[in-house]
Amino acid sequence: MFDEIVKAGRYLGQSMRLMVGLPEYDTYLAHRDTTHPGEPSMSYEEFFRERQEARYGGAGKRGGCC
């Protein structure tokens, strides 16, 4: 039963992060290790920046507002 509670907590935490748009760096690293072994991965800072640009657009894509 304890394992089920831990699993539910992880699922809830992942769901909350996805709702507010926080990227899953650990999931990205697991994917890279599985599908692209031996290739370099982005640092957390690079990953976070890339995810923000993918979600909100890079500089100049907002019509000059910000």
Residue frames as qw, qx, qy, qz and C-alpha x, y, z in Angstrom:
[[0.000, 0.885, 0.465, 0.000, 0.00, 0.00, 0.00],
 [0.323, -0.754, 0.104, 0.562, 2.85, 2.39, 0.78],
 [0.390, -0.076, 0.601, 0.694, 4.23, 1.87, -2.74],
 [0.163, 0.652, 0.657, 0.341, 0.85, 2.83, -4.21],
 [0.182, -0.921, -0.234, 0.253, 0.79, 6.03, -2.15],
 [0.393, -0.530, 0.358, 0.661, 4.32, 6.92, -3.29],
 [0.331, 0.222, 0.696, 0.597, 3.39, 6.22, -6.92],
 [0.039, 0.827, 0.547, 0.123, 0.26, 8.37, -6.59],
 [0.293, -0.839, -0.021, 0.459, 2.33, 11.19, -5.07],
 [0.389, -0.260, 0.524, 0.712, 4.79, 11.08, -7.95],
 [0.218, 0.497, 0.707, 0.453, 1.98, 11.09, -10.49],
 [0.102, -0.908, -0.392, 0.106, 0.31, 14.03, -8.75],
 [0.362, -0.687, 0.185, 0.603, 3.61, 15.95, -8.60],
 [0.350, 0.011, 0.636, 0.688, 4.27, 15.34, -12.29],
 [0.112, 0.700, 0.653, 0.266, 0.73, 16.43, -13.15],
 [0.202, -0.900, -0.205, 0.326, 1.11, 19.64, -11.14],
 [0.371, -0.478, 0.380, 0.700, 4.43, 20.48, -12.82],
 [0.280, 0.268, 0.707, 0.592, 2.92, 19.91, -16.25],
 [0.009, 0.828, 0.561, 0.017, -0.07, 22.13, -15.40],
 [0.178, -0.918, -0.001, 0.354, 2.17, 25.07, -14.56],
 [0.623, 0.767, -0.140, 0.052, 4.56, 24.39, -17.41],
 [0.354, -0.729, 0.582, 0.063, 7.66, 23.22, -15.54],
 [0.689, 0.447, -0.539, -0.185, 9.75, 20.98, -17.76],
 [0.925, -0.325, 0.183, -0.063, 10.73, 17.46, -16.69],
 [0.170, 0.772, -0.611, -0.052, 14.53, 17.39, -16.86],
 [0.472, -0.296, 0.823, -0.108, 14.78, 13.90, -15.35],
 [0.769, 0.414, 0.456, -0.171, 12.39, 12.56, -17.99],
 [0.488, 0.828, -0.248, -0.124, 14.48, 14.22, -20.69],
 [0.098, -0.645, 0.758, -0.017, 17.68, 12.64, -19.33],
 [0.653, -0.014, 0.743, -0.146, 16.06, 9.20, -19.15],
 [0.727, 0.636, 0.195, -0.168, 14.89, 9.57, -22.75],
 [0.300, 0.826, -0.471, -0.073, 18.38, 10.62, -23.90],
 [0.333, -0.462, 0.818, -0.073, 20.01, 7.69, -22.08],
 [0.708, 0.197, 0.658, -0.165, 17.54, 5.22, -23.62],
 [0.683, 0.664, 0.304, -0.024, 17.28, 6.46, -27.20],
 [0.448, 0.833, -0.222, 0.237, 20.56, 8.34, -27.70],
 [0.811, -0.528, 0.062, 0.245, 23.18, 6.57, -25.53],
 [0.705, -0.099, 0.182, 0.678, 26.61, 8.12, -25.57],
 [0.236, 0.632, 0.260, 0.691, 25.42, 11.41, -27.06],
 [0.173, -0.013, -0.412, 0.894, 25.74, 14.60, -25.00],
 [0.146, -0.730, -0.666, -0.044, 22.67, 15.99, -23.24],
 [0.017, 0.738, 0.024, 0.674, 21.78, 19.60, -22.52],
 [0.189, 0.015, -0.639, 0.745, 22.56, 21.01, -19.10],
 [0.024, -0.625, -0.724, 0.290, 19.55, 21.85, -16.94],
 [0.019, 0.623, 0.052, -0.780, 19.95, 25.53, -17.82],
 [0.087, 0.202, -0.658, -0.720, 20.07, 24.79, -21.57],
 [0.078, -0.343, -0.925, -0.143, 17.09, 22.46, -21.27],
 [0.016, -0.654, -0.557, 0.512, 15.04, 24.97, -19.29],
 [0.063, 0.524, -0.197, -0.826, 15.83, 27.79, -21.75],
 [0.094, 0.035, -0.812, -0.575, 14.96, 25.58, -24.75],
 [0.065, -0.488, -0.868, 0.057, 11.64, 24.55, -23.17],
 [0.021, 0.663, 0.319, -0.677, 10.75, 28.18, -22.38],
 [0.103, 0.395, -0.439, -0.800, 11.51, 29.25, -25.94],
 [0.087, -0.161, -0.913, -0.365, 9.48, 26.34, -27.31],
 [0.064, -0.597, -0.762, 0.242, 6.53, 27.30, -25.12],
 [0.013, -0.827, -0.276, 0.489, 6.62, 31.08, -25.28],
 [0.589, 0.755, 0.113, 0.263, 8.69, 31.78, -28.38],
 [0.673, -0.109, -0.059, 0.729, 12.16, 33.24, -28.62],
 [0.142, -0.554, -0.066, 0.817, 13.21, 36.87, -28.71],
 [0.138, 0.259, -0.415, -0.861, 11.36, 38.91, -31.31],
 [0.150, -0.236, -0.901, -0.332, 8.47, 36.46, -31.64],
 [0.082, -0.586, -0.700, 0.399, 6.10, 38.40, -29.39],
 [0.207, 0.823, 0.404, 0.342, 5.63, 41.35, -31.67],
 [0.325, 0.462, -0.201, 0.800, 8.17, 43.54, -29.88],
 [0.529, -0.740, -0.246, -0.335, 6.10, 43.77, -26.70],
 [0.712, -0.690, 0.119, 0.055, 8.70, 42.61, -24.18]]
